C-alpha cells in the first residue's frame, strides 16, 4: 500500500452518498430558517461533513507534486497515463460558477453544488467522475476528482447544438453564452463550448466538463423566460 492510498479509499464511497447527505443537511437548515441555504452556509456544512467523514486528505495525491498538464478557469488538471484518467483539482476556495443564480445569491458554486454538478454530469452523460476528497492548503480548500480520459476531438458548434436539441434540451443565452435546459427535469447546463464536448471516434459526443445545475423555484421561471425570449 502506498503512502497516498487514503485518496484511493475515499474514491470507493459513491459520489451520490456524499451529495445526498450534504443536501439533507442543507434542507434541514433551510427548513429551520424558513428559506434556502446560501454560499457561506453550504461552505461551512461541507467543511464540517468533510472533517467528520475523513474527506480531508492527509496528503495531496502524488500527481499534484508536478506541473499541471492543463489549467482552466475552475481546475488544474493532471493526466495519469497508467490509469488513462485525469486528476482535477479546483483552484483554492473556488468551486466553479452556477449556471444561473438569483439576484441575492452568490454566483459562485459552493462545494456542495460542485459535487452535485458532477453527480448530475455522471447521470446525464454517462460519465464516471469520482470524488477523491478535499485538500486543505494555505491558500484555501481544494476539491479533487478523478475522470476517465475520453479520446476524440472538439465537437463543432453545429454538432453541439444538434446533440442537445435531439435530446429535448432547449437553448437560452446567459452572460452572452449559449446554455441549455431540460424542461422536464429542470436541469440547466452551461459552458458548452467546443473544448468541453468531445467528438469520439464512433461519432458520438461526450461532454467532459459542463456546469450542471438543478433548478428550483423562481429559477425555473427565469430560465423559461430566457428560452422564450431567444425565440422571439
N, C-alpha and C positions, 0 to 999 in steps of 0.2 A: 504494500500500500504506500503510495507516495505521500509526501508532506502536504500536498494540495488536495488530497482525497475528499475532505469535507465538502468541497464545491460539487463533487460528483454525487454525493449522498443527497444533498439538497435538491438536485435535479430530479430525483425519483419521486418527489412529492408533486402530484399533479397541480398544474397551474390553477385549474378550476377550484381546487380545495382552498388555495390561498385567497382567490378572488371572492368566493362565496362567504368565507369567514370575515374578510375585511368589509365586504358590503353589508353583512349582517351587523357588524359593529357600527358602521356609518348610519344604517337605518335606525338602530336603537337610539343613537344620539339625536338623529333628526326627529324622531317621534317625541323624545323628551323635550326638545327645544321648540317643536311645532314648526319646523322649517326643513332646510336641507343643509348638509354639511358643506363647509367652504374649504378652500385650499389648505389653509393652515391647520384646520382641524383634521383633515384627512392626512396631512403630513404627520401630525402627532399620532394619529391612530396607527398609521403604518409603522412608525418608529417603535411604538410600544409592542405591536404584534411581532415585528422582526426580532426584537430583543427577547420576547417571551419564547419564541419558537426556534431560536438559534439560526435565524436567517442572516444575521450579521456575520459575514465571513471573517475568520481569524486572520487570513492572509489573502492577498489578491491571487486570482488564477495566474499561472505562470506566463500565459500569453501577454499579460499586461506589462511584463517587465521589458518588452521590446517595443520598438517604434510601431505605431498602428499602421496597418496596410491601407486604411482609408479613414476619412473623417467626414462627418456631416453636421447638420445643424443640431441633431439630437444625440448622436453616438460617435464614439471612436470604435473602430472595427479591426479585428484581427482574424486572419484566415488560419484555420487549423487543418493542414493538408491530410494528416493521418486520420482525421475524422470526417473530412470533406464537409466541414461546417465552419461557421463564423461565430466568434465570441464578440458580443456587442456590449459596450459599457456606456451608460448615459453620461453626459457631462455632469460634473458635480452639482448637486442640488438643482438639476434641470431634467424634467421627465417628459419633455415634449410639450406640444400645444394641443388644445382641444380643437375639434373641427369647428365648433360654434359654441358661444357662451352667452349667458345673459349679461345685460349691461352692468350689473352689480357683482359679477363674478370675475375671478382671476382667469385670464386667458391661458395660463399655463396648466398643464395636466398635473394632478397630484400623483404620488407614487401608486396610489390605488387605481386611479384612472389609467395610468400607464400599463399596469398589469391586466386590467380589464380589456384594454386595447388589444393586447397580444392574445388573450383568450378568445376574443371575437375574431381576430385575424386567423387563428387556428381553425375555428368553427366555420367561418365563411369561405376560406380559401384553401383549406386542406393543408395548412402549414403545420409545423411541429415544434414551434418555439418552446424552449424550456427556460424556466426562471432558475438561475443558479444561486441567487442570493444578493445581498446588499453589501456594499463595501464602504466603510467609514473612512474618509480621507480628510486631511487638514482643510481641504477646500470645500468639503461637503459630501453628502451621501451620493453614492453611485449605485445604480441597479445593473445587474449583469445577466444577460440572456445568452442562450446558445440557439443558433438557427442553422438548419441544414442548407448547404450551398445548392443553388439552382443553376444549371447550365443553360446558356442561351444568350440572346442579345436583347437590347432595349426594344420594347414594342413601339410601334408608331402611334402617333396620336389618334389616327383613324382606328387602329386596332383596339386601342384602349376604350374609345367611345363605344365601339361595337360590342366589346366584351361586357361592359356594364349594361348597355341597352338590351342586349339579348337575354340578360338575367333579370330584367324588370326594374333595374335601378333608374332613377330619374336624375338628370343633371341639374345643377344650380351653380351660380357663381358666388363666391365669397372671398373677400380680400383680393379680388382680381383674378382668382384662380378657379378652375373647374373642380367641383366636388360632386358627389353622388349620394343619393339617399334611397334606401329600400323602404318604400311607403308602407309595406305590410309589417315589417319587423321594427320600423322606426330606428334604423341604424344608418348613420352617415359616415362617409369616408372622404378623406381629402389627401392632399399630397400625391395625387395620382399622375405625376409626371413620368416621363419615359424611363428615368433612372430607377424608378420603384416598381416597374412592371416588366417582367422578363418574357420574351417570346422564346419558348423552348423548342428544341429540335422537332418535337412531334406536332408543332403548330399550335399548341395550347399556350395560354398566357398564365403567368404565375405572379401575383402581387407579392412583393417581398418586404415592404416597409411602409405600409399606409397608416395614416392616422385613422382610427376607427372609434366611433363613439355611439353609445346607445342614447337615444333622445328620449326626453320625458317632458311632460308639462308644456310650458309655453314654447320650448324649443321645437316641438313638433310643428306647431303652427307657424313659427318663424321660418323654418325650412320649407314648409309647404308654400308659403308666400314667395320665397325666393325661387322655387320651382315654377310657380305660376308666372312670376314676373319675367322669367327667362323666355317664356313662350308668348309674351305679349307683343 
